[in-house]
Every structure is written in C-alpha cells, then in structure tokens.
C-alpha cells in the first residue's frame, strides 16, 4: 500500500491543463444545448451525451499533462533522453550554427499519448537560443526538423555540449521553455526544462567527438531516465 501511495503522489498533473479542462466542460455544455435545441433527443439524453464528451476530453487532457517523477542515472558518462517517445532516427551531420561541429543527432518522436514534459539530457548551463515560428509538417517527416515551429536550447556542461530542438507539429503547435529566456541557467541532468504540446519531436545534437550513441531507431525512451549516449574520454 505504501509503495502504491508513493506512485500516486509522484504522478502529478501540470497546471497548464486548466484551460483545456474548462474548454472540455464548455464543449459538453454547448453540445448539450445544441442537441436539446435541435430536438435530436430528450433533455436527459442530451445532457448525458454532453457530459460524456466533457468527461472523455477532460480525461485525455489530464492524461496528456501528466508529469511523472523520474530518476536520472548516477553514471557521469550518461546522456539521457530529453523526451519520452520512440527514437525515430540517428544521423551524423554538421551543426554549423551553435555547436560548429560534426554531430550525432538523435531524433525522438512523441505520439499524442506520450508524456510531453521535457528534461535536460546533461547537466550544465542551459541557454535559450530562440524561437522559430515555423510551418505545419507532421513531426514524423524529416523536414519538420528544420522548418516546423521549435525552440532551440543550448546546454553547456563540463567538456560536453548539447543542442536541443523542441519541435511541434500541426496540432495545437505550442512549445514552452520554462527556464529564463534572457540568461544562462544551471540545470541538472534529468531536470524539467519545458513542454511540447500535442504530437511532437525532439532533436538532440551532440558533438560526435564527445559521445557514442547507445540507442537505435525504434527504441522506446523515457525523459530523464533512458541513456541515449555515453561520453568519451572520462572515467565512468
């Protein structure tokens, strides 16, 4: 019983859910009034239908905005996933805007049912590098990495750097970085840094000279816990 209680307490809901709950309730009320006004059914059936729609929508939003606790690995070599989801691709490419290095890019696709709270892949100074309004491609499309709405975040740790792109798709298109936008902020590996809303993608760039990727396309990962790469050149 104690362990169950601990799991329930740890699973809290982000406060950002509140406007979506209100919208769900209003949707149910409007549906009830519409069914009643159009004489499609009895008042009782109309109210039951509206209530069911409100309950289903509210239940989904509460599930979507869940924010479970995570325990990062203690291994100093570990680079952890910044998002829940499935590894979509691992590419070797040149990043010439912020890291100026040959990089490993690990792309993670988030479905509408994954936890969407994002976490820092490494410890260091996190700097918000900008917001790009972007287009509306689905995030499983490769071109979404470059053209969709996204935030760019640079984390500089002890002899390692990490570039994070929070990328959102055509549904709702809302991306949030919770830390200060105007100055570097210390973060610990696995610490919450933001959220992407309703079907998203995270691209994590790491200098190829610093790390070895240890995940593969198709692997399922958890933000703040799953090791996606290991650092080179340090004792672990």
Buried (B, 14 or more C-beta within 10 A) or exposed (E): EEEEEEEEEEEEBBEBBEEBBEBBBEBBBEBBEEBBEEEEEEEEEBBBBBBEBBEEBBEBBBEBBBBBEBEBBEEEBBBBBBBBBBBBBBBEEEBEEBBEBEBBBBBBBBEEEBBBBBBBBBBBBBBBBEBBEBBEBBBBEEEBBBBBBBBBBBBBBEEBBBBBBBBBBBBEBBBBBEBEEEEBBEBEBBBBBBBBBBBBBBBBBBBBEBBEBBBEEEBEBBBBBBBBBBBBEEEE
